[in-house]
């Protein structure tokens, strides 16, 4: 677990890039705006719909926690929902502050390990989560694009380029995972040809690369067996993931309602947000900071009046991202302090018991 502790420190260092991006993003968005006008506009929105948006984010975190609990129970772990919410919070926070969301899953594995969950089991559960996250994200994006194509096409060509790249990257990754899961022999044959080619090119680490890829294939093989043996659990996981992603993508709609607008339906916003989400997902930025804000201003000018567009972006990203990054970070900080105090109290108690024991021994002598 030393590697995970080192990873934790590395993630915190990389978090500096996250905050730098935030500063630059909001500087360029609001440099030509009157902050008093922004504050005045936001103060007039309906708070009830903002609360619904916040509840949607809570549902997003809760759904992942439910999936964790459901899949861990298959391996005999009687994990309560609060612990699984902790895993979900760790994943959201560390994915948000690291490039390409690379820090989330390792920290979740580490937290599960601290709760006596075997790494092989936690890794498998996270594989299942990742597979269905990719599947549902692509599904929503394609449905959103087809259903809202008249709104999207011809208006935001630059975003469409990112959409094609995003769908292509995510679809390629999903197909690669499915190939490894259910066609591992074919993948091994392709790997053997690739290694021979690397040897021909005198690539020194060809054998090391082969070993690493084969170890990943073996892990995914366990995952494929798990999926085949637990079809009922897998179906429930898929449905829960659909609810989770829908809740996340619905937040711009609740912001739209908070301004008193009602022309477009929730499905229009979910479809548009699904397109935006996958479009910026291919960019290796922490939390897609900068890209999401720019994409929002580009895409939602078709749905929001220009007079409230910046305020809508601020509220939408504020609820769906910045607020919960802050709250999750605060939760993890408080939990870390609490755990440290508990460990310190245990050490003090153990030291006192040891001292009392030594005194009794001396008295007996």
Buried (B, 14 or more C-beta within 10 A) or exposed (E): EEEBEEBBEBBEEBBEBBEEBBEEBBEEBEEEEEEEEBEEBBEEBEEEBBEBBBBBBEBBBBBBBBBBBBBBEBBEBEBEEEBBBBBBBBBBBBBBBBBEBBBBBBBBBBBBBEBEBEEEBBBBBBBBBBBBBBBBBBBBBBBBBEBBEEBBEEEBEEBBEBBEBBBEBBBEBBEEBBBBBBEBEEBBEEBEEBBEEBEEEEEEEBEEBBEEBBEEBEBBBBBBEBBEEBEEBBEBBBEBBBBBBBBBBBBBBBBBBBBEBEEBEBBBBBBBBBBBBBBBBBBEBBBBBBBBBBBBBBBBBBBBEEEBBBBBBBBBBBBBBBBBBEBBBEBBEEBEEEEEEEEEEEEEEEEEEEEEEEEEEEEEE
